[in-house]
Amino acid sequence: MPSKPPVHTVPHGDGWANRRAGSSRVSKQFDTKADAQAAGRTTAKRERTEHVVHKRDGQIGERNSYGNDPYPPKG
């Protein structure tokens, strides 16, 4: 079974939102980054996938994996 796409916490308008990689639509909008990040983390943990948190300028600020990470890590 293929893994689910990562959950991205991204700036959206005047607030923040979560969306799936490859999707143009957001799942829900939040007023604060902390609220969006908490909801994204919960979704990523539930679905055992990666959570990618972006900065206001769109760059990736943080990545957390809640899936089956290989051990030992490559490289």
C-alpha positions as a Markdown table, in Angstrom:
| # | Residue | x | y | z |
|---|---|---|---|---|
| 1 | Met | 0.0 | 0.0 | 0.0 |
| 2 | Pro | 1.5 | 3.4 | -1.0 |
| 3 | Ser | 2.1 | 5.8 | 1.8 |
| 4 | Lys | -0.2 | 8.8 | 2.2 |
| 5 | Pro | 1.1 | 12.2 | 1.0 |
| 6 | Pro | 2.6 | 14.5 | 3.6 |
| 7 | Val | 0.6 | 17.1 | 5.4 |
| 8 | His | 1.8 | 20.7 | 4.9 |
| 9 | Thr | 1.1 | 23.6 | 7.3 |
| 10 | Val | 1.2 | 26.7 | 5.0 |
| 11 | Pro | 0.5 | 30.4 | 5.1 |
| 12 | His | -3.0 | 31.0 | 3.6 |
| 13 | Gly | -4.3 | 34.5 | 3.2 |
| 14 | Asp | -4.1 | 36.3 | 6.6 |
| 15 | Gly | -3.9 | 33.0 | 8.5 |
| 16 | Trp | -2.6 | 29.4 | 8.2 |
| 17 | Ala | -4.0 | 26.2 | 6.7 |
| 18 | Asn | -3.1 | 22.5 | 6.2 |
| 19 | Arg | -3.1 | 20.8 | 2.9 |
| 20 | Arg | -1.9 | 17.6 | 1.3 |
| 21 | Ala | 1.2 | 17.5 | -0.9 |
| 22 | Gly | 0.0 | 17.8 | -4.5 |
| 23 | Ser | -3.4 | 19.3 | -3.6 |
| 24 | Ser | -4.4 | 22.9 | -4.4 |
| 25 | Arg | -7.2 | 23.0 | -1.8 |
| 26 | Val | -6.7 | 23.4 | 1.9 |
| 27 | Ser | -8.5 | 21.3 | 4.5 |
| 28 | Lys | -9.2 | 24.0 | 7.1 |
| 29 | Gln | -8.1 | 27.5 | 7.8 |
| 30 | Phe | -6.7 | 28.7 | 11.1 |
| 31 | Asp | -6.1 | 32.2 | 12.6 |
| 32 | Thr | -2.7 | 31.2 | 14.1 |
| 33 | Lys | 0.3 | 29.1 | 13.0 |
| 34 | Ala | 0.2 | 27.2 | 16.3 |
| 35 | Asp | -3.4 | 26.1 | 15.8 |
| 36 | Ala | -2.7 | 25.0 | 12.2 |
| 37 | Gln | 0.5 | 23.2 | 13.3 |
| 38 | Ala | -1.3 | 21.3 | 16.1 |
| 39 | Ala | -4.1 | 20.1 | 13.7 |
| 40 | Gly | -1.5 | 19.1 | 11.1 |
| 41 | Arg | 0.5 | 17.2 | 13.6 |
| 42 | Thr | -2.6 | 15.3 | 14.8 |
| 43 | Thr | -3.5 | 14.4 | 11.2 |
| 44 | Ala | 0.1 | 13.3 | 10.4 |
| 45 | Lys | 0.2 | 11.1 | 13.5 |
| 46 | Arg | -3.1 | 9.5 | 12.8 |
| 47 | Glu | -2.2 | 8.7 | 9.2 |
| 48 | Arg | 1.4 | 7.9 | 10.0 |
| 49 | Thr | 2.9 | 10.3 | 7.4 |
| 50 | Glu | 5.2 | 13.3 | 7.4 |
| 51 | His | 4.3 | 16.8 | 8.6 |
| 52 | Val | 6.0 | 19.7 | 6.9 |
| 53 | Val | 5.7 | 23.1 | 8.5 |
| 54 | His | 6.4 | 26.2 | 6.3 |
| 55 | Lys | 7.5 | 29.7 | 7.3 |
| 56 | Arg | 5.5 | 32.8 | 6.4 |
| 57 | Asp | 7.8 | 33.2 | 3.3 |
| 58 | Gly | 6.9 | 29.7 | 2.1 |
| 59 | Gln | 10.2 | 28.0 | 2.9 |
| 60 | Ile | 10.2 | 24.8 | 4.9 |
| 61 | Gly | 10.9 | 25.5 | 8.5 |
| 62 | Glu | 10.5 | 22.1 | 10.0 |
| 63 | Arg | 9.8 | 18.4 | 9.1 |
| 64 | Asn | 8.5 | 15.7 | 11.3 |
| 65 | Ser | 7.9 | 12.1 | 10.3 |
| 66 | Tyr | 5.3 | 10.0 | 12.1 |
| 67 | Gly | 5.5 | 7.0 | 9.7 |
| 68 | Asn | 7.7 | 3.9 | 9.4 |
| 69 | Asp | 11.2 | 5.4 | 9.3 |
| 70 | Pro | 13.9 | 3.0 | 8.1 |
| 71 | Tyr | 16.4 | 2.0 | 10.8 |
| 72 | Pro | 19.2 | 2.5 | 10.5 |
| 73 | Pro | 18.8 | 5.6 | 8.4 |
| 74 | Lys | 20.3 | 5.8 | 5.0 |
| 75 | Gly | 23.4 | 8.0 | 4.4 |
